[in-house]
Amino acid sequence: MSYDIGKNFTVRISGTSHGANVSCEIIGIPEGTVIDVSKVKKFLLRRAPGRSSLTSLRREPDDPVFESGLRDGVSDGGALKIVIPNSDARSSDYEKLKDTPRPSHADYTAWVKYKGSMDMAGGGPFSGRMTAPLCAAGAVALQMLESKGIYIGAHLLSVGDQHDEKYPLFPDRELLERSAAKEIPALSEDAEMRFRETIRKAMEDGDSVGGIVECAVTGMPAGIGGPMFGGMEGAISYAVFGIPGVKGIDFGSGFDAAGMRGSECNDPFTAECGWITTSTNNSGGIQGGITNGMPVVFRTAFKPTPSISLPQRTVSLSRMEDEILTIEGRHDPCIAVRAVPVVEAAAAIAVLDMMMEESDQYDSQ
């Protein structure tokens, strides 16, 4: 099975968690576009498992193979296909789960929809493993956006009940990139330490913890997007909800806006040096579905990893009886940690596709 996103920058993702590989095919890259393969590899390593004691112990080199669409680092105008081999799958860990669906996983809903025919080893197509090709495509989109002066970065805003500082009104490129090299991608060192302790405590308890990722897109011109179903928020949300474990997204002041007055929530306009900006960014850089030139800022909520080692109640599908399940295998105690670059990738794909829709804006950047 394959899964597509985008009309102008079209990404098709294929594979399963424990198959031979996962891959992406990108259609719409203009001929002559320079793509730095080393940057794609470096970006993939930010998401890759097995590089921290606080993430999944599954070890994947995530070394992408560029099968077509690229000659000496330059797009030939054809479809760009990137294959990422799977090399550390342990399908035996999932054998008993065929009959006992994991609570809050897609095991049961997939069993109902596909009549038991779906290969669910490692979570199958619902696995976080599918975010590897998403990141490969996103890494390409990020480079194309950067050539237009548009930069995207994200960080862990919270883990459990512990919080980091939010991005300032105008985050610069250095700030956006600051957390990228960190094992725990927080802005402040204090938050990083508290996040570590929260994750470590959940691991010791055989449990997991959720988190929130904050993402900012800077350099966006005003006028990108449209009303109703053509809006920038909708495009980003559609891409972000393709990431396993996402349960919510909000822009600007988000849900906090519901508790504010208009006098608090409105973003006053100001003209400076020929540019119109706003003195606050409660709109998250988008009004009426259209970018207003301010940074696009949004937050994504990730649920706690459903795979925990504590005993959980489930059922036997064959016997239709209640059963107690203890999950084995290698799982992230907090999926939000490795999801930071994935959110960046999803946002990049959505933003680039929307920019290319407005070809006059993309070409003039």
Secondary structure, 3 states (H helix, E strand, C coil): CEEEECCCCEEEEEECCCCCEEEEEEECCCCCCECCHHHHHHHHHHHCCCCCCCCCCCCCCCCCEEEECEECCEECCCCEEEEEECCCCCHHHHHHHHCCCCCCCCHHHHHHHHCCCCCCHHHHHHCHHHHHHHHHHHHHHHHHHHCCCCEEEEEEEEECCEECCCCCCCCCHHHHHHHHHCCCCCCCHHHHHHHHHHHHHHHHCCCCCCEEEEEEEECCCCCCECCHHHCHHHHHHHHHCCCCCEEEEEECCHHHHHHCCHHHHCCCEEEECCEEEECCCCCCCEECCEECCCCEEEEEEECCCCCCCCCEEEEECCCCEEEEECCCCCCCCCHHHHHHHHHHHHHHHHHHHHHHHCHHHHHHC
